[in-house]
Amino acid sequence: MSRFRLPRHLHLEPYLQRETRRSRALPVPVQVFSTLGFLATGTFQREIVDRSGISQPTMSRILPSVLAAIRTLIPHYIQFPYDNAQQAMIKRGFYEIAGIPNVIGAIDFTHVRLKPPLVNDYPYINRKNYHSVNVQIICDATLCLLNVGARWPGGTHDAFIFEHSSVRRRLQDGALRGHGYLLGVILFWTFLITPVTLQERNFNHAHTRTRATVERFVERCVGLLKGRWLCLAHAGGTLLYSPQKVCNIILACAVLHNIAQQNRVPFDALAPDPEVPAEQWAAPPALGAVQLRRDLVQQF
């Protein structure tokens, strides 16, 4: 558990078995454990290969294939709740926090450090003045990831990332059946609820309670994600790969995080990295969102 973060029975061999022309192909368990060791520690490849008994070029060769195999599990382990059954469970979890109905996810953003790209590195410099990938995280009340957007440079505005996400697009196109809202404090969409004026005290109190608790949920979720897979955390150092490979690593770690959560694998997360402060979006709120808040306030 300390080296690989997952128990032995949660293996990935069926997804990595493939025919090869080589007479002595590297055993799949060696590929898996070498990759998990790298993701769990964030250490240099040479330290992993010394432990695994393979060469550094071999490690470089197997890492992309194992990451790709893990990413094929995304549809099975990371699913945003578009159907009523999934929504009902998630809504119940958030409702128990402070009584706000129909919350289908909490949204936040986190940064993963990477080395400066060789070409056009400026977009990757975030407001803390280091190079990163800005990752959109949507989670539920059980700290499972519902959506992970890992493809934007660190200098990209949070609101821009959400506006161009598949979740926003599908929700805007009416994919959501029934009532459902994302809980956030930055963005203004009909399906995203933000705090209202101070006069609506009951609703504002409930929203503050819920959002404060949800912020802790998201922070705990990010803490678990980066604590389990130290390659994503500052404690594990900076990822010395191209932006595309870093995004692949993030998505693979997200899948492994949900595998661990859904199988109740215990882990005491490290404190999350100091985050880049949330950006404020100057755009006016959507009229639909304003009316939706008014309707919710009447319930309080």
C-alpha positions in Angstrom: 0.0 0.0 0.0 2.8 2.4 0.8 4.5 1.8 -2.5 1.6 1.2 -4.9 -1.4 2.7 -3.1 -3.7 -0.2 -4.3 -4.1 -3.7 -2.9 -3.1 -6.7 -5.0 -6.6 -7.7 -5.9 -7.2 -4.4 -7.7 -5.0 -5.1 -10.6 -5.1 -4.1 -14.3 -3.8 -7.2 -16.0 -6.8 -8.0 -18.1 -6.6 -4.6 -19.7 -2.8 -4.9 -20.5 -2.6 -8.4 -21.8 -1.8 -8.3 -25.5 0.0 -10.5 -28.0 3.6 -9.7 -28.7 6.3 -11.1 -31.0 8.9 -10.9 -28.3 9.9 -14.2 -26.8 10.4 -12.7 -23.4 7.8 -10.0 -23.0 7.9 -8.0 -19.8 5.3 -9.5 -17.4 2.2 -7.4 -17.1 2.5 -7.2 -13.2 5.9 -5.7 -13.6 4.6 -3.1 -16.0 1.7 -2.3 -13.7 3.6 -2.1 -10.5 6.4 -0.1 -12.1 3.9 2.5 -13.3 1.9 2.5 -10.0 5.2 3.0 -8.2 6.0 6.0 -10.3 2.6 7.6 -9.9 2.5 6.9 -6.2 5.9 8.5 -5.5 6.5 11.0 -8.2 10.2 9.9 -8.1 12.6 9.7 -11.0 12.2 6.8 -13.3 15.7 5.5 -12.5 14.7 4.9 -8.9 11.7 3.0 -10.0 13.7 0.8 -12.4 16.2 0.0 -9.7 13.3 -1.4 -7.6 11.7 -3.2 -10.5 14.8 -4.6 -12.0 14.2 -3.2 -15.5 16.1 -0.7 -17.6 15.2 3.0 -17.8 14.5 2.8 -21.6 12.1 -0.1 -20.8 10.4 2.0 -18.2 10.0 4.9 -20.7 8.5 2.5 -23.2 6.0 0.8 -20.9 4.7 4.0 -19.1 2.7 5.3 -22.1 1.0 2.0 -22.8 0.0 1.4 -19.1 -1.3 5.0 -18.8 -3.3 4.4 -22.0 -4.7 1.2 -20.7 -5.8 2.9 -17.5 -7.4 5.7 -19.4 -9.6 3.2 -21.3 -11.3 2.7 -17.9 -12.6 6.3 -17.8 -16.1 5.4 -19.0 -16.4 2.8 -16.3 -15.1 4.8 -13.4 -15.6 8.5 -14.1 -19.2 9.3 -15.1 -21.1 12.5 -14.8 -24.6 11.9 -13.6 -26.9 12.5 -16.6 -29.5 9.8 -15.7 -32.0 9.9 -12.9 -30.7 7.0 -10.9 -27.2 8.4 -10.6 -28.5 11.9 -9.9 -30.7 10.7 -7.1 -27.8 9.3 -5.1 -25.6 12.3 -5.6 -28.4 14.8 -4.8 -29.2 12.9 -1.6 -25.6 13.2 -0.5 -25.4 16.9 -1.0 -28.9 17.5 0.4 -27.9 15.9 3.7 -25.2 18.6 4.1 -27.6 21.6 4.5 -30.9 21.0 2.8 -30.2 22.5 -0.7 -31.9 20.2 -3.2 -30.9 18.9 -6.6 -27.1 19.5 -6.3 -25.4 17.1 -8.7 -21.8 18.0 -8.2 -19.3 20.4 -6.7 -16.8 22.1 -9.0 -13.3 23.4 -8.4 -9.9 23.7 -10.1 -6.4 22.5 -9.2 -3.0 23.0 -10.7 -0.4 20.3 -11.5 3.1 21.4 -12.0 5.1 20.5 -15.1 8.4 21.5 -16.7 8.3 24.5 -19.0 7.4 23.3 -22.6 10.1 23.8 -25.1 7.8 25.8 -27.4 5.3 28.4 -26.3 5.6 28.0 -22.6 4.0 31.3 -21.6 0.3 30.0 -21.5 1.4 27.5 -18.9 2.5 30.1 -16.4 -0.3 30.5 -13.8 -0.9 33.4 -11.4 1.5 31.9 -8.9 4.2 32.3 -11.6 5.0 28.6 -12.1 4.2 26.3 -15.1 1.2 24.0 -14.6 -1.9 22.4 -16.1 -5.2 23.8 -14.8 -7.5 20.9 -14.0 -11.2 21.1 -13.6 -12.5 18.8 -10.9 -16.2 17.9 -10.3 -16.8 15.6 -7.4 -19.7 14.2 -5.3 -20.2 14.0 -1.6 -18.3 10.7 -1.3 -15.1 12.3 -2.8 -15.5 10.4 -6.1 -14.6 12.2 -9.2 -17.5 12.8 -11.6 -15.6 14.8 -14.2 -11.9 15.7 -14.8 -10.9 18.2 -17.4 -7.1 18.0 -17.9 -6.1 19.7 -21.1 -5.7 23.4 -20.4 -2.5 25.4 -19.7 -2.1 26.8 -16.2 -2.7 30.4 -17.3 -6.2 29.6 -18.6 -9.0 31.2 -16.7 -11.2 28.8 -14.7 -14.4 30.2 -16.2 -13.0 29.6 -19.7 -12.2 26.0 -18.9 -15.7 25.4 -17.6 -17.3 27.2 -20.6 -15.5 24.9 -23.0 -16.0 21.7 -21.0 -18.1 18.7 -22.2 -20.2 19.0 -19.0 -21.2 22.6 -19.7 -21.9 21.8 -23.3 -24.1 18.8 -22.6 -25.9 20.6 -19.8 -26.5 23.6 -22.0 -27.8 21.4 -24.7 -30.4 19.9 -22.3 -28.7 16.5 -21.6 -29.7 16.8 -17.9 -33.1 15.1 -17.2 -35.0 16.8 -14.4 -33.6 19.5 -12.1 -29.9 19.5 -11.2 -27.3 22.1 -10.4 -23.6 22.4 -10.0 -22.4 24.1 -6.8 -19.8 26.7 -7.4 -18.9 30.3 -6.5 -17.2 31.5 -9.7 -19.4 30.7 -12.7 -22.8 31.9 -13.7 -25.0 29.5 -15.6 -28.6 28.4 -15.3 -27.4 25.0 -13.9 -24.8 26.5 -11.6 -25.8 28.1 -8.3 -23.9 30.9 -6.7 -24.6 32.9 -3.4 -27.4 35.4 -3.4 -27.9 38.7 -1.6 -27.6 39.0 2.2 -31.4 39.6 2.6 -32.2 36.0 1.8 -30.7 34.9 5.1 -32.0 31.4 5.3 -31.0 30.5 1.8 -27.7 32.3 2.1 -27.0 30.4 5.4 -27.8 27.1 3.8 -25.8 27.9 0.7 -22.8 29.0 2.8 -23.0 25.9 5.0 -23.2 23.7 1.9 -20.5 25.5 0.0 -18.2 25.6 2.9 -18.7 21.9 3.5 -18.4 21.2 -0.2 -15.2 23.2 -0.4 -13.8 20.9 2.2 -15.1 18.0 0.2 -13.3 19.2 -2.9 -10.1 20.0 -0.9 -10.2 16.6 0.6 -10.9 15.1 -2.8 -7.9 16.9 -4.3 -5.8 16.0 -1.2 -6.6 12.4 -1.6 -5.9 12.5 -5.4 -2.6 14.2 -4.9 -1.8 12.4 -1.7 -2.2 9.0 -3.2 -0.5 9.9 -6.4 2.4 12.1 -5.4 3.4 12.6 -9.0 0.6 15.3 -9.1 1.7 17.0 -5.9 4.4 19.5 -5.3 5.8 17.0 -2.8 6.5 14.7 -5.7 8.3 17.4 -7.6 7.6 18.8 -11.1 6.5 16.4 -13.8 9.3 16.4 -16.4 7.1 15.5 -19.4 5.4 17.2 -22.2 2.0 18.8 -21.5 0.2 16.0 -23.4 1.8 13.3 -21.3 1.2 15.2 -18.1 -2.5 15.4 -19.0 -2.5 11.6 -19.6 -0.9 11.1 -16.2 -3.6 13.2 -14.5 -6.4 11.3 -16.2 -4.9 7.9 -15.3 -4.5 9.1 -11.6 -8.1 10.2 -11.6 -9.2 6.7 -12.7 -7.1 5.1 -10.0 -8.4 7.5 -7.5 -12.0 6.4 -8.2 -11.0 2.8 -8.2 -9.6 3.3 -4.7 -12.6 5.2 -3.5 -15.2 2.8 -4.9 -13.3 -0.1 -3.3 -12.9 1.9 0.0 -9.2 1.6 0.0 -8.0 3.5 3.1 -5.5 6.2 2.9 -4.5 9.2 5.0 -4.1 12.0 2.5 -1.3 14.5 2.7 -2.2 18.1 2.9 -3.0 19.4 -0.6 -0.7 21.8 -2.4 -1.2 25.5 -1.8 -3.7 26.3 -4.5 -3.9 29.2 -6.9 -6.7 31.4 -5.6 -10.0 31.0 -7.4 -10.6 33.5 -10.1 -13.5 35.9 -10.2 -15.5 36.1 -13.4 -16.6 39.6 -14.3 -19.4 38.4 -16.6 -22.9 39.2 -15.3 -25.1 36.3 -14.1 -27.3 34.6 -16.6 -31.0 35.6 -16.2 -32.0 31.9 -15.9 -29.6 31.5 -13.0 -31.0 34.6 -11.2 -34.6 33.3 -11.5 -33.5 29.8 -10.4 -32.0 31.3 -7.3 -35.2 33.2 -6.5 -37.2 30.0 -6.9 -34.8 28.2 -4.5 -35.0 31.0 -1.9 -38.7 30.6 -1.7 -38.1 27.1 -0.2 -36.4 28.7 2.7 
